[in-house]
Amino acid sequence: MALELSRIEDLKTDEMIINMGPQHPATHGVLRLILTLDGEVVKHVEPVLGHLHRAQEWQGQNRTWFQYQALIDRVDYLSGMFTSWAMARACEQLDGTVVPKRAEYLRVMLSEMNRITSHLLWLGTYLIDLGAMFGFPFYPFREREKLFDLFEEVAGQRMMFNYIRIGGVLRDPKPEWFAQLKKFTDEFPDRIDEYEAIVTQNPIFLDRTKGVGILNKQLAMDYGVTGPCIRSSGVELDLRKTKPYSVYPELDFKTIVTDHDGDTWDRYMARILEMRESNKIIQQCMAQIPDGDIIVKKQTAGLRVKAGEGFAAVESPRGIIGCYVTSTGGEKPFRFRWRNPSFCNLSILPELLVGSPISDIMAIFGSIDIILPDVDR
Amino acid sequence: MENVAEIRKLTTLSIVWLTITFSAVWVACWGLGIGLPMLLENVFHYDNPVLVETLRFFVPALSILVFIPINAMFMVLLERRALAIFTVRKGPNRVGPDGYLQTMADAVKLLLKEDITPIGADAVMFTLAPIVFFAPSIIGAVPLLAAVTSNHPFYQSLNLPTGIFYVLAASAIPVVALVMAGWASNNKYSLVGGLRSAAQAISYEIPLVMAILSVCVMAGTLDMVKIAEQQAGGFLHWNFFGGGALIGLDRMIAASMGAGMGAETGPDISHHFYPYDGISGVAAIILVICLVISFCMYLTGACAEINRIPFDLPEAESELVSGYNTEYSGMKFAIFFLAEFTNLFVVSSITTVMFLGGGDNPIPPYILDKIPGISSAISALRESPICSQWHFINPEMLFATLWVIFKVYAIVFFAILVRGTLPRFRIDQLIAFGWKRLIPLSLIVFLVLVFARGFVVCHG
């Protein structure tokens, strides 16, 4: 027996190097992973970034404040509201602006709507990553479209909203808009129940996600992982609670911490529960929203921000977005520096992938929910 | 219920396409096998039995040649439209009237595309792989043709005494082609895809064959035509419902409705079919359960065999780009695609013949006779010149064909439904599921079935 085992050791074959991406159908954009495989098992991973580098920070120094405001939505195109919000808050810090209450409520409402659309898209694409190519993945898109219609009505855009401006928000929604949103929020929990009924306890889904890609607390903290990823590893890091901003202290919601193993199923569950919480936040906002102004700063091409340095962070669907801004008081910003959650979350990937089979690459990679423009900026 | 309009459209589309497909096939076959000889004899007074026999010899080949491409086109369209409905979309509805010609356009596009052989690929193997993949699905389907057409004179010559054995043997060949394609492509994704398909096929062939074997044990024959004929007489005779263990029950119901054979009474029949009374009853129930499990096992194994979700690991798109056919384009890819859908059709036909009674009407004849108008309609059809003079159709064959079509496409639709619902397995889970669950289960079922069969009078 011992002899045979040693023979099997001798049979060790060559490792195979595969370039996964940037044109691979499942890398969510243009990520390139250099995989070293032994059979089907991953031995080494090297993510290669930069295929989508658009010099977003540099462009900030070459645009006026007003132009850059519109551009920054594109960094994370699935949740543009949050990058705008981080920038607006950093600039308001310099200006010392007090944003009107109604504007703050609108910001929270639309951002939570955006969080839902982002998680819905994640849910759909994640199931595609797991091989449910048809069928279920399109159902979340149905609800997402409804929210996009609402966005379109109030911001004029379906994805690149440019709605949150320095000093307030762009437009006040009509009363009918609130009625539509109310209808959506009323039926949305039932929809999530539908998704959960088909996915959450599906045996194949459980086989594919339980115990796969375990991210423990310490590792997550070491790598600076944020968002649902770290919360599903049992760390209660949610800026809306831990460092409250805007009107979040006035709202009643839970931080979702799924404290089991930190595997992909937990990350899935964290996002599902977050959508429910977001829905509750929207409902509360609609009940509590006061009347009043929505913007205090004039939105013209000559928009300027007072000199100084400011930093603001918001909790986006993917994690903490930080915006550091330096202004000289001129017509262009002096320097912008962004802290993007996707970049930090992606850095965990090699740790999680080593030792898992090829099939799990996408199960793990999808569960981290990165977005490539946000990684490369 | 937001999709009622789409569902109605899909139904219309299916009926139209199926009518066109089967009419085209039958007109071609009838023309070659009956129409042309009749024309020669009556108009040109040229009567040569050798010629007639030769023409008839080519009918099966012609029917396959006409049927397979049209059918694959229809199935692709059906799949796309059905998946669209499951996913609250519209599906292809632009080419031709309401998208009816979409797959024709796709086929033309594929035929006109450049045929690329990648640098470093083994050109001979690369070209051979699609052929080796496609050929068995035609050759293997040949005995099936006799069974699904209720042993029509045209196709009788195709039947083999070892029919199902031959079909299963032929359906095991395409795996070789997948490994060939994977190896010859000079692409690492293709290679992994090809190796996966080999591992998968070895694991799932066994439960699949064991499931079929249990049917053969119940039927006492490997001849597919005989297996189909045995199941005639209503759904209780089907192999799915106990492989003939419920025939006695069926007879008893018939007797109680006053339509039994001769002067049989309930207890007589019971004594004949279930000689050990209570034990026989238990055995019959066990047989029903075993056969239902076999049916499910066959469908599972067949899904794995033809690489459909949730067993589509060889071409897992999110992992391996497109698996073994990553490097294929144009005509060669079209053949892979065609063969995949033909395989699905063949597998559904095997299921229909082996488990669902082939062309049998699910409604038992003693109930059917009580419905007024049916027998008169059939005899009227038989009297009409279409049947009596031109031999274009005969009523029994017509209804059998309709039932076969209905059953086969119901299983195809089920496969599409599964595809629209389930995620994919991981390869190690797939192999573990095959070896640790399905194979032991299939062996247990087979063993139980063999013992239980002794207590009940069945088909064989």
Contacts between the chains, C-beta under 8 A, distances in Angstrom:
chain1	res1	chain2	res2	distance
A	16	B	188	5.9
A	18	B	188	5.1
A	18	B	189	7.3
A	24	B	321	6.2
A	25	B	317	5.7
A	25	B	318	6.7
A	25	B	321	6.1
A	26	B	317	7.0
A	26	B	318	3.7
A	26	B	319	7.1
A	40	B	192	6.9
A	40	B	427	6.3
A	127	B	423	6.2
A	128	B	318	6.3
A	129	B	318	4.9
A	130	B	318	7.4
A	130	B	423	4.1
A	130	B	424	6.3
A	131	B	309	6.6
A	131	B	310	7.1
A	131	B	312	7.2
A	131	B	316	6.1
A	131	B	317	7.7
A	131	B	318	6.1
A	131	B	423	4.9
A	131	B	424	2.4
A	131	B	425	7.9
A	132	B	309	7.5
A	132	B	421	7.5
A	132	B	422	6.4
A	132	B	423	4.0
A	132	B	424	7.2
A	133	B	309	6.8
A	133	B	317	6.4
A	133	B	318	7.9
A	133	B	419	7.6
A	134	B	83	4.5
A	134	B	86	7.0
A	134	B	87	6.0
A	134	B	419	6.1
A	134	B	420	4.9
A	135	B	83	6.8
A	135	B	86	5.0
A	135	B	87	5.6
A	135	B	419	7.2
A	135	B	420	3.3
A	135	B	421	5.2
A	136	B	87	7.8
A	136	B	420	7.8
A	136	B	421	6.9
A	137	B	87	7.5
A	138	B	87	3.7
A	138	B	88	6.0
A	138	B	89	6.2
A	139	B	87	7.2
A	139	B	88	6.7
A	142	B	88	5.4
A	198	B	421	7.4
A	202	B	422	7.5
A	202	B	423	7.2
A	204	B	310	5.9
A	204	B	422	5.8
A	204	B	423	5.2
A	204	B	424	7.5
A	204	B	425	6.2
A	205	B	423	5.7
A	207	B	425	7.2
A	207	B	426	7.0
A	207	B	429	5.2
A	208	B	423	6.3
A	208	B	424	7.8
A	208	B	425	7.6
A	208	B	426	5.9
A	208	B	429	7.7
A	357	B	426	6.5
A	357	B	427	6.5
A	357	B	428	6.4
A	358	B	192	6.8
A	358	B	319	5.4
A	358	B	320	7.4
A	358	B	427	8.0
A	359	B	313	7.6
A	359	B	316	7.0
A	359	B	319	5.4
A	359	B	424	7.7
A	359	B	426	4.3
A	359	B	427	5.8
A	360	B	426	6.7
A	361	B	319	6.8
A	362	B	318	4.7
A	362	B	319	5.8
A	363	B	426	7.9
